Amino acid sequence: MGALEFACRTILLSALLIIAKAEVYIVTIEGEPVISYKGGVNGFEATAVESDEKIDPTSELVTSYAEHLEKKHDMLLGMLFDRGTYQKLYSYRHLINGFAVHISPEQAEILRRAPGVKSVERDWKVKRLTTHTPQFLGLPTGVWPTGGGHAKAGEDIVIGFVDSGIYPHHPSFSSHTEPYGPLPKYRGKCEVDPDTKRAFCNGKIIGAQHFAKAAIAAGSFNPSVDFASPLDGDGHGSHTAAIAAGNNGIPVRVRGHEFGKASGMAPRARIAVYKALYRLFGGFVADVVAAIDQAVYDGVDILSLSVGPNSPPTSTRTTFLNPFDATLLSAVKAGVFVAQAAGNGGPFSKTLVSYSPWITSVAAAIDDRRYKNHLTLGNGKMLPGIGLSPSTQPNRTFTMVAANDVLLDSSVMKYSPSDCQRPEVLNKNLVQGNILLCGYSFNFVTGTASIKKVSETAKSLGAIGFVLAVENVSPGTKFDPVPVGVPGILITDVSRSMDLIDYYNVSTTRDWTGRVKSFKAVGSIGDGLMPILHKSAPQVALFSARGPNIKDFGFQDADLLKPDILAPGSLIWAAWSPNGTDEPNYVGEGFAMISGTSMAAPHIAGIAALVKQKHPHWSPASIKSALMTTSAKLDRAGRPLQAQQYSETEAMKLVTATPFDYGSGHVNPRAALDPGLVFDAGYNDYLGFLCTTPGIDVHEIKNYTNSPCNFSMGHPSNLNSPSITIAHLVRTQTITRTVTNVAQEETYVITTRMDPSIALAASPPAMTIRPGASRKFTVTLTVRSVTGTYSFGEILMKGSRGHKVRIPVVAMGYQR
């Protein structure tokens, strides 16, 4: 082998080694992005927008400066590394200045030390945070009529969805009923389906793009199931888009039954799709940041994010400062309202995945519709359960046979036959005409078994129906009713399952080998298709993430309340993608009923669209304020909101909820349209909050915001938010709030209420505010006794014209 050939092979091998262990990194560099560039670079005029002002994508200044930034990114990489040893995935130019690149850890270290580089972070994963609700929220009678009815609700408002894509052929997204005209303010692209060559857009869907470069570079992307297009291969994206902006009055038909009519919160709003989540692995922050950057540049009004980080970022300790939250801060600066799912780690404290004050973090509630069913045994016992199924024939009982007693032979035990997933291992002659008893194993929790498959097994064997009995339960197991075409019920209470098993064993005679001689247990299954409406709604769902909010990944409490607001997020019917696999029970269906703060966030996004439609010039902070200050702390029966929680035995119980469960309360759309007063805040206020929060490095703030800390608000609690939180109250503290009147002149009387361990006072006790005017008031908190726990209270501002403005107060006293 010649020396030259050996050298070439060595270079090639080292290049392959670099590629083999390469990872995706998000890099920010010096220089302002488009949104905050105030000039100073020779040949390029300023492109910065004022707070709450949109980027103008048609501006030659914007285009040329964005191209200049991209050239600088390419030049930096070209100077540091040989061609072929790195792959740039995205240039971020509009909201942050930086790029995503696929390089080795050694190359990342070289980048970190390069002049002009501010931060280098290894990419990290995000996950999905997985109808009747328009009526429950009072939209058809109380909100839509004020904007011209459902046919105009959300007109000309564009909601961007960073999610798993969309199934564009679903009736929830059709534009046939009343065509949509052009909307010049939105300039997003519309990708074409690579298979059918048809565009994904139809007027209702106004933009559709996908972002997968980081997923491809990481080796996670599989085009046969993930689809290199905006097509939803999961179901989640179609579901969230339909909740916020799906068409009104779409029949929900599943397994031969109509479960009512579905509608989005803002049924006339436009949908802009930015697919960055995928069915098997979730997504990567580099792709999500690229999607948000594009959405804001394209001109969306609202962003709906049912996505959160799997784990903290690697190189920043501060929750508010990372590429994801910094990009959203710039989005809000551009006038975009952001709703994000709070997370599904509840009911445990400090489980939120949405932290920052510029984001509206949404917790999940159970609404008033519950589905229940029952199994009546031959001994007269009635066992409650769940199952969206028709009943067995009235006034008749049917023989019950357990799957393990009707096996074709004992060799099939390796297939977990009691799961009833494989009809071929069961004896049809013994099952036909009877009720099949099955066991709910761990396979149902992991998704390798499904209730849908049990119903298919029962049907193919000619069973009258089926019963699934839960014999043991692990904490956090969530049982949702599933629509099935045959009579079927899931007995979720372990003690009731034992009642069923005891009755079956006593009634079933066996020979000495244990083989059944005669099946004598009988039963009947009730009708589970009709919902029961409860006055104890809303309640905070068990899975909904809880506060207190944290300011760093050392889990130190932040002086900021999260979640912000509560919205329906449990058992929500909405559109589904027929090839969606996110929920095994709904594979092949056009609709699904699922739960998660993923479902709560688009409720708020859609309601925010209605507020934005009525008040087009309001800032994102004003919209957030209107939603929060008018929210409800009482349920339909007039009692304080309750939250689902675990008892000592790990069973579920109800406890009185606190602002750490629901934020300001449950959304009240009608009141949000006319809040009376708003607590407004802008980009500089959020910057002041960051600069005032103890423990945040000012260099880190400058790295992510391109702004120096020239402004302090004394204490982070002075951020003009519609809530007050002091995590570490020593003796006494006075903070300030400013309200702006968005209605007619009105006199407000201010009252306070607080747990006894802390005294709460507001000054002045009353004030008259003219239309459009702003007034300051102060709030003083004083420690009366140190309890080691948080105290909760509220400030109520009652207007002479009937407006009620309420903000929650949360504090922990440390020293008298």
SELUM-827503 format. One record per residue (C-alpha): residue in one letter; x, y negated, z negated. Coordinates in steps of 0.1 Angstrom, whole numbers, padded with zeros to 4 digits, always signed. Layout:
REM SELUM-827503
aXYZ;...
//
This chain:
REM SELUM-827503
m+0000+0000+0000;g+0015-0034+0010;a+0020-0062-0015;l-0005-0084+0003;e-0032-0057+0004;f-0026-0050-0034;a-0030-0088-0042;c-0062-0090-0021;r-0077-0060-0040;t-0067-0075-0073;i-0083-0108-0065;l-0115-0090-0053;l-0115-0068-0084;s-0112-0099-0107;a-0140-0116-0088;l-0162-0086-0093;l-0154-0085-0130;i-0165-0122-0133;i-0197-0114-0115;a-0203-0082-0135;k-0204-0099-0168;a-0218-0132-0156;e-0248-0148-0174;v-0270-0178-0168;y-0260-0211-0185;i-0279-0244-0187;v-0255-0273-0185;t-0261-0310-0192;i-0237-0336-0179;e-0231-0373-0185;g-0252-0398-0165;e-0289-0406-0167;p-0316-0385-0150;v-0341-0402-0127;i-0366-0410-0155;s-0341-0430-0176;y-0316-0444-0151;k-0314-0482-0156;g-0288-0489-0129;g-0250-0493-0131;v-0238-0467-0106;n-0225-0485-0075;g-0250-0482-0046;f-0279-0469-0066;e-0306-0491-0080;a-0325-0483-0113;t-0352-0456-0112;a-0361-0456-0149;v-0399-0456-0158;e-0415-0474-0186;s-0430-0452-0214;d-0461-0434-0201;e-0453-0443-0164;k-0451-0416-0137;i-0421-0410-0115;d-0427-0422-0079;p-0417-0393-0057;t-0421-0413-0025;s-0395-0439-0036;e-0363-0440-0015;l-0345-0451-0047;v-0356-0419-0066;t-0347-0396-0037;s-0313-0411-0031;y-0303-0412-0068;a-0316-0375-0072;e-0294-0365-0043;h-0265-0383-0058;l-0269-0364-0091;e-0271-0331-0072;k-0239-0339-0053;k-0221-0346-0086;h-0233-0312-0100;d-0219-0294-0068;m-0187-0314-0069;l-0180-0305-0106;l-0185-0268-0100;g-0165-0269-0067;m-0135-0286-0085;l-0135-0261-0114;f-0142-0228-0098;d-0135-0209-0065;r-0163-0204-0041;g-0180-0171-0047;t-0172-0169-0084;y-0203-0188-0095;q-0239-0193-0083;k-0257-0226-0090;l-0294-0218-0095;y-0310-0252-0100;s-0301-0289-0102;y-0321-0307-0129;r-0323-0343-0118;h-0356-0359-0128;l-0361-0352-0166;i-0326-0341-0177;n-0293-0344-0158;g-0278-0310-0154;f-0279-0276-0137;a-0284-0239-0143;v-0255-0217-0132;h-0246-0180-0131;i-0210-0177-0144;s-0189-0156-0168;p-0184-0166-0205;e-0148-0175-0196;q-0160-0199-0170;a-0186-0213-0194;e-0158-0221-0218;i-0139-0240-0190;l-0171-0259-0182;r-0175-0268-0219;r-0141-0285-0219;a-0145-0303-0186;p-0147-0341-0187;g-0183-0354-0183;v-0199-0321-0196;k-0222-0327-0226;s-0236-0293-0234;v-0234-0257-0221;e-0261-0233-0234;r-0265-0197-0226;d-0300-0192-0212;w-0325-0175-0234;k-0358-0157-0229;v-0393-0169-0234;k-0425-0149-0237;r-0462-0153-0230;l-0482-0163-0261;t-0509-0140-0256;t-0665-0177-0214;h-0686-0187-0241;t-0664-0215-0254;p-0677-0244-0234;q-0711-0239-0251;f-0695-0234-0285;l-0675-0267-0280;g-0706-0286-0269;l-0693-0295-0234;p-0724-0289-0212;t-0746-0311-0234;g-0723-0335-0251;v-0693-0341-0228;w-0699-0332-0192;p-0730-0354-0188;t-0709-0385-0198;g-0687-0379-0168;g-0714-0371-0142;g-0721-0334-0152;h-0700-0303-0146;a-0697-0311-0109;k-0675-0341-0118;a-0659-0329-0151;g-0621-0334-0146;e-0624-0350-0111;d-0590-0360-0097;i-0571-0348-0128;v-0542-0324-0121;i-0534-0297-0147;g-0500-0280-0142;f-0497-0244-0155;v-0462-0230-0162;d-0472-0194-0164;s-0473-0161-0145;g-0489-0175-0113;i-0525-0172-0101;y-0548-0149-0082;p-0560-0175-0056;h-0589-0154-0043;h-0608-0153-0076;p-0642-0171-0076;s-0631-0192-0106;f-0607-0209-0082;s-0627-0211-0050;s-0634-0245-0034;h-0664-0233-0013;t-0692-0248-0034;e-0681-0284-0031;p-0649-0290-0011;y-0621-0311-0025;g-0607-0341-0007;p-0570-0351-0005;l-0553-0364-0037;p-0524-0387-0027;k-0510-0391-0062;y-0501-0354-0063;r-0472-0343-0040;g-0465-0307-0049;k-0457-0280-0024;c-0478-0250-0015;e-0460-0218-0009;v-0473-0192+0016;d-0479-0156+0007;p-0450-0137+0023;d-0473-0107+0030;t-0505-0123+0043;k-0489-0156+0055;r-0519-0174+0039;a-0513-0205+0018;f-0520-0202-0020;c-0538-0236-0020;n-0574-0244-0012;g-0581-0279-0026;k-0590-0266-0060;i-0555-0250-0063;i-0536-0281-0051;g-0500-0268-0056;a-0484-0234-0060;q-0447-0227-0064;h-0426-0200-0081;f-0393-0202-0100;a-0373-0170-0105;k-0336-0178-0097;a-0325-0172-0133;a-0345-0140-0136;i-0330-0127-0103;a-0295-0137-0114;a-0300-0118-0148;g-0311-0087-0128;s-0346-0087-0144;f-0366-0095-0113;n-0383-0067-0094;p-0400-0081-0062;s-0423-0051-0058;v-0441-0059-0091;d-0431-0094-0099;f-0438-0109-0064;a-0415-0135-0050;s-0444-0159-0047;p-0470-0177-0069;l-0492-0145-0069;d-0501-0134-0105;g-0487-0099-0111;d-0496-0101-0148;g-0531-0116-0153;h-0520-0141-0180;g-0516-0171-0156;s-0550-0166-0139;h-0566-0163-0173;t-0551-0196-0187;a-0558-0216-0155;a-0595-0205-0156;i-0599-0214-0193;a-0587-0250-0186;a-0601-0256-0151;g-0620-0226-0137;n-0652-0233-0118;n-0685-0235-0137;g-0711-0208-0138;i-0690-0178-0125;p-0707-0145-0135;v-0685-0123-0157;r-0691-0088-0144;v-0671-0059-0159;r-0679-0022-0157;g-0714-0028-0144;h-0725-0053-0171;e-0727-0091-0169;f-0713-0107-0200;g-0725-0142-0192;k-0711-0170-0171;a-0676-0183-0173;s-0664-0219-0169;g-0633-0239-0175;m-0632-0269-0199;a-0628-0293-0170;p-0643-0273-0141;r-0636-0300-0115;a-0600-0305-0124;r-0573-0295-0099;i-0549-0266-0106;a-0511-0268-0099;v-0493-0235-0103;y-0456-0233-0114;k-0449-0196-0118;a-0420-0189-0141;l-0432-0160-0162;y-0432-0123-0151;r-0450-0092-0162;l-0423-0071-0177;f-0397-0094-0192;g-0415-0128-0197;g-0392-0155-0184;f-0360-0175-0188;v-0357-0211-0200;a-0337-0221-0169;d-0366-0212-0147;v-0392-0228-0171;v-0372-0260-0172;a-0370-0261-0134;a-0408-0255-0132;i-0415-0284-0157;d-0391-0307-0139;q-0408-0300-0106;a-0443-0304-0121;v-0436-0338-0135;y-0419-0350-0103;d-0450-0337-0083;g-0473-0358-0104;v-0493-0335-0127;d-0514-0353-0154;i-0514-0325-0180;l-0491-0295-0186;s-0504-0263-0201;l-0477-0241-0216;s-0487-0207-0230;v-0450-0199-0235;g-0425-0200-0263;p-0390-0189-0270;n-0382-0153-0280;s-0355-0165-0303;p-0337-0198-0312;p-0313-0212-0286;t-0277-0202-0292;s-0258-0235-0295;t-0282-0260-0312;r-0294-0258-0348;t-0321-0285-0343;t-0356-0273-0333;f-0364-0306-0315;l-0332-0306-0293;n-0327-0280-0267;p-0331-0281-0229;f-0368-0270-0231;d-0380-0297-0257;a-0358-0324-0242;t-0373-0318-0208;l-0408-0321-0224;l-0398-0353-0241;s-0390-0368-0206;a-0423-0353-0193;v-0442-0372-0220;k-0422-0404-0212;a-0435-0399-0176;g-0471-0400-0190;v-0477-0363-0189;f-0498-0348-0218;v-0483-0314-0229;a-0503-0287-0247;q-0483-0257-0260;a-0493-0225-0277;a-0482-0226-0313;g-0472-0189-0313;n-0486-0156-0324;g-0465-0148-0354;g-0493-0154-0380;p-0504-0151-0406;f-0469-0155-0420;s-0455-0190-0428;k-0429-0207-0406;t-0438-0187-0376;l-0444-0216-0351;v-0426-0217-0318;s-0437-0252-0309;y-0420-0279-0330;s-0417-0314-0315;p-0438-0344-0322;w-0443-0352-0284;i-0459-0318-0278;t-0495-0310-0289;s-0491-0276-0306;v-0523-0255-0305;a-0534-0229-0331;a-0560-0202-0323;a-0595-0199-0338;i-0621-0173-0337;d-0653-0188-0323;d-0689-0178-0333;r-0693-0149-0309;r-0685-0114-0323;y-0692-0080-0308;k-0701-0052-0331;n-0713-0016-0327;h-0721+0014-0349;l-0720+0052-0349;t-0749+0070-0367;l-0740+0104-0380;g-0764+0134-0385;n-0761+0130-0423;g-0776+0095-0420;k-0744+0075-0425;m-0740+0045-0402;l-0703+0037-0394;p-0695+0002-0381;g-0670-0003-0353;i-0664-0021-0321;g-0671-0013-0284;l-0686-0033-0256;s-0707-0004-0244;p-0743+0007-0237;s-0759+0030-0263;t-0765+0067-0260;q-0801+0076-0252;p-0825+0061-0278;n-0840+0084-0305;r-0816+0112-0297;t-0785+0126-0313;f-0757+0144-0294;t-0732+0171-0304;m-0697+0158-0312;v-0666+0177-0301;a-0631+0168-0312;a-0605+0167-0284;n-0581+0190-0303;d-0610+0216-0305;v-0617+0216-0267;l-0581+0222-0253;l-0578+0244-0223;d-0549+0261-0241;s-0525+0253-0270;s-0495+0246-0247;v-0510+0211-0239;m-0503+0199-0274;k-0471+0182-0261;y-0494+0157-0242;s-0510+0142-0274;p-0544+0155-0263;s-0562+0137-0291;d-0555+0104-0273;c-0579+0116-0246;q-0557+0101-0218;r-0556+0133-0197;p-0589+0149-0187;e-0571+0179-0171;v-0560+0193-0205;l-0596+0194-0219;n-0623+0220-0213;k-0650+0203-0193;n-0676+0231-0201;l-0672+0222-0239;v-0672+0184-0234;q-0700+0180-0209;g-0732+0165-0224;n-0715+0159-0258;i-0698+0130-0275;l-0660+0133-0273;l-0640+0125-0305;c-0605+0111-0300;g-0577+0098-0322;y-0563+0062-0320;s-0526+0069-0322;f-0495+0046-0320;n-0496+0051-0282;f-0525+0026-0281;v-0505+0000-0299;t-0475+0003-0275;g-0498+0003-0245;t-0490+0038-0232;a-0526+0048-0240;s-0557+0027-0234;i-0594+0026-0243;k-0601+0022-0206;k-0584+0056-0199;v-0604+0073-0228;s-0637+0061-0211;e-0625+0074-0177;t-0616+0108-0194;a-0650+0110-0210;k-0668+0101-0177;s-0648+0126-0156;l-0656+0154-0181;g-0693+0145-0181;a-0693+0135-0218;i-0723+0114-0230;g-0698+0090-0247;f-0667+0089-0269;v-0656+0079-0304;l-0620+0067-0311;a-0611+0070-0348;v-0583+0050-0364;e-0567+0073-0390;n-0538+0050-0401;v-0531+0014-0393;s-0499-0006-0393;p-0499-0042-0404;g-0507-0066-0376;t-0526-0042-0355;k-0553-0062-0337;f-0584-0044-0325;d-0603-0062-0297;p-0635-0048-0282;v-0630-0035-0247;p-0658-0032-0221;v-0664+0004-0211;g-0690+0019-0186;v-0700+0048-0209;p-0712+0047-0245;g-0681+0043-0267;i-0670+0030-0300;l-0637+0024-0319;i-0640+0030-0357;t-0613+0006-0370;d-0618+0010-0407;v-0596+0040-0419;s-0620+0049-0447;r-0650+0051-0423;s-0629+0072-0399;m-0623+0096-0429;d-0661+0097-0434;l-0665+0107-0398;i-0637+0134-0400;d-0651+0148-0433;y-0686+0151-0418;y-0672+0167-0386;n-0652+0193-0405;v-0680+0202-0429;s-0704+0206-0400;t-0681+0226-0377;t-0677+0264-0384;r-0644+0281-0375;d-0630+0316-0374;w-0600+0327-0394;t-0576+0314-0368;g-0592+0279-0370;r-0609+0282-0336;v-0644+0266-0335;k-0673+0291-0336;s-0700+0264-0334;f-0702+0226-0331;k-0729+0213-0354;a-0719+0177-0360;v-0742+0152-0342;g-0744+0115-0338;s-0755+0086-0317;i-0737+0054-0305;g-0754+0020-0307;d-0756-0009-0281;g-0725-0030-0284;l-0731-0053-0254;m-0749-0081-0271;p-0728-0106-0291;i-0738-0117-0326;l-0734-0154-0333;h-0719-0163-0366;k-0722-0195-0385;s-0689-0188-0403;a-0671-0201-0372;p-0646-0213-0364;q-0620-0194-0385;v-0582-0194-0380;a-0572-0162-0363;l-0550-0137-0381;f-0523-0138-0354;s-0522-0176-0351;a-0487-0190-0361;r-0486-0210-0393;g-0466-0239-0407;p-0448-0255-0423;n-0429-0268-0393;i-0391-0265-0394;k-0364-0290-0383;d-0336-0265-0378;f-0329-0228-0374;g-0318-0227-0411;f-0356-0230-0415;q-0355-0263-0434;d-0389-0279-0436;a-0396-0308-0412;d-0413-0341-0421;l-0438-0334-0393;l-0471-0314-0394;k-0475-0284-0371;p-0497-0270-0357;d-0515-0301-0345;i-0549-0288-0337;l-0571-0256-0336;a-0590-0244-0305;p-0607-0211-0295;g-0582-0184-0288;s-0598-0151-0298;l-0617-0128-0275;i-0618-0153-0246;w-0634-0141-0213;a-0617-0156-0182;a-0604-0147-0148;w-0580-0119-0143;s-0557-0107-0115;p-0568-0073-0102;n-0531-0062-0101;g-0525-0077-0135;t-0509-0054-0161;d-0506-0076-0192;e-0536-0058-0207;p-0539-0020-0198;n-0576-0020-0206;y-0583-0045-0177;v-0562-0031-0149;g-0581-0036-0116;e-0607-0059-0132;g-0616-0094-0121;f-0621-0106-0157;a-0606-0099-0191;m-0614-0108-0227;i-0581-0113-0245;s-0567-0132-0275;g-0537-0154-0284;t-0526-0190-0289;s-0520-0186-0251;m-0558-0189-0248;a-0561-0218-0272;a-0536-0241-0254;p-0555-0243-0221;h-0587-0252-0240;i-0568-0283-0252;a-0553-0289-0218;g-0588-0289-0202;i-0603-0311-0229;a-0574-0335-0226;a-0582-0337-0188;l-0617-0348-0197;v-0603-0375-0221;k-0578-0386-0194;q-0606-0388-0168;k-0626-0411-0191;h-0595-0431-0202;p-0571-0429-0173;h-0546-0454-0188;w-0542-0438-0222;s-0507-0425-0232;p-0502-0388-0240;a-0499-0399-0277;s-0533-0417-0276;i-0550-0386-0261;k-0534-0364-0287;s-0545-0388-0314;a-0581-0388-0301;l-0582-0350-0303;m-0567-0348-0337;t-0584-0376-0356;t-0619-0365-0345;s-0614-0328-0352;a-0635-0308-0377;k-0624-0294-0411;l-0658-0277-0417;d-0673-0246-0401;r-0708-0244-0385;a-0723-0237-0419;g-0707-0269-0434;r-0681-0250-0455;p-0643-0257-0454;l-0625-0238-0426;q-0613-0204-0435;a-0582-0185-0422;q-0578-0148-0417;q-0550-0135-0440;y-0536-0101-0452;s-0547-0089-0486;e-0524-0070-0510;t-0535-0037-0494;e-0527-0051-0459;a-0564-0052-0450;m-0577-0085-0437;k-0593-0111-0459;l-0605-0147-0456;v-0588-0175-0475;t-0595-0213-0476;a-0574-0227-0447;t-0549-0256-0450;p-0533-0280-0424;f-0505-0254-0420;d-0531-0231-0405;y-0552-0256-0384;g-0533-0289-0382;s-0558-0317-0382;g-0588-0293-0377;h-0609-0277-0350;v-0612-0296-0317;n-0644-0316-0312;p-0645-0327-0276;r-0675-0350-0277;a-0660-0371-0306;a-0626-0371-0289;l-0640-0391-0259;d-0648-0420-0283;p-0624-0419-0313;g-0626-0456-0323;l-0589-0459-0332;v-0558-0442-0319;f-0523-0438-0333;d-0501-0445-0303;a-0464-0437-0299;g-0440-0437-0270;y-0405-0425-0260;n-0387-0450-0283;d-0407-0439-0313;y-0398-0402-0307;l-0362-0413-0303;g-0364-0431-0337;f-0379-0400-0352;l-0349-0379-0340;c-0324-0406-0351;t-0340-0408-0386;t-0343-0370-0392;p-0315-0360-0417;g-0291-0334-0404;i-0294-0342-0367;d-0261-0350-0351;v-0263-0384-0333;h-0240-0370-0305;e-0264-0342-0300;i-0293-0367-0296;k-0273-0386-0270;n-0264-0354-0252;y-0301-0346-0247;t-0317-0380-0244;n-0289-0401-0229;s-0298-0427-0255;p-0278-0440-0285;c-0294-0442-0319;n-0300-0479-0321;f-0332-0476-0340;s-0342-0462-0373;m-0377-0459-0388;g-0364-0455-0424;h-0379-0421-0428;p-0391-0396-0402;s-0426-0397-0418;n-0429-0432-0404;l-0434-0418-0369;n-0468-0432-0359;s-0484-0398-0357;p-0520-0389-0367;s-0508-0369-0396;i-0484-0375-0426;t-0459-0350-0439;i-0432-0355-0465;a-0414-0322-0471;h-0393-0335-0500;l-0411-0363-0520;v-0390-0378-0547;r-0409-0401-0572;t-0428-0424-0548;q-0426-0432-0511;t-0445-0458-0490;i-0449-0452-0452;t-0465-0472-0425;r-0491-0464-0398;t-0504-0485-0369;v-0538-0481-0354;t-0551-0495-0321;n-0588-0502-0316;v-0601-0486-0283;a-0637-0495-0289;q-0656-0526-0299;e-0648-0548-0329;e-0653-0527-0360;t-0646-0529-0398;y-0630-0498-0412;v-0630-0488-0449;i-0601-0466-0459;t-0604-0439-0486;t-0580-0412-0497;r-0582-0377-0512;m-0553-0356-0525;d-0545-0326-0546;p-0540-0338-0583;s-0502-0332-0584;i-0497-0362-0560;a-0513-0396-0561;l-0523-0411-0527;a-0532-0447-0521;a-0538-0467-0489;s-0535-0505-0484;p-0555-0525-0474;p-0587-0508-0485;a-0605-0522-0455;m-0597-0540-0422;t-0616-0555-0393;i-0600-0548-0359;r-0608-0565-0326;p-0610-0545-0293;g-0575-0537-0280;a-0559-0551-0312;s-0535-0531-0334;r-0533-0532-0373;k-0508-0518-0397;f-0516-0501-0430;t-0494-0485-0456;v-0498-0452-0475;t-0481-0446-0508;l-0475-0411-0522;t-0464-0407-0559;v-0454-0374-0576;r-0476-0368-0607;s-0464-0332-0614;v-0438-0309-0598;t-0456-0277-0588;g-0431-0261-0563;t-0459-0259-0537;y-0473-0282-0510;s-0502-0305-0519;f-0528-0313-0492;g-0551-0343-0488;e-0564-0368-0462;i-0570-0404-0453;l-0604-0412-0440;m-0611-0444-0421;k-0649-0450-0418;g-0660-0476-0392;s-0691-0499-0395;r-0702-0487-0360;g-0701-0450-0370;h-0665-0440-0360;k-0647-0416-0384;v-0609-0413-0382;r-0593-0387-0404;i-0556-0378-0407;p-0542-0349-0429;v-0516-0356-0455;v-0491-0329-0467;a-0463-0333-0493;m-0442-0314-0517;g-0432-0333-0549;y-0396-0327-0562;q-0391-0353-0589;r-0414-0376-0609;
//
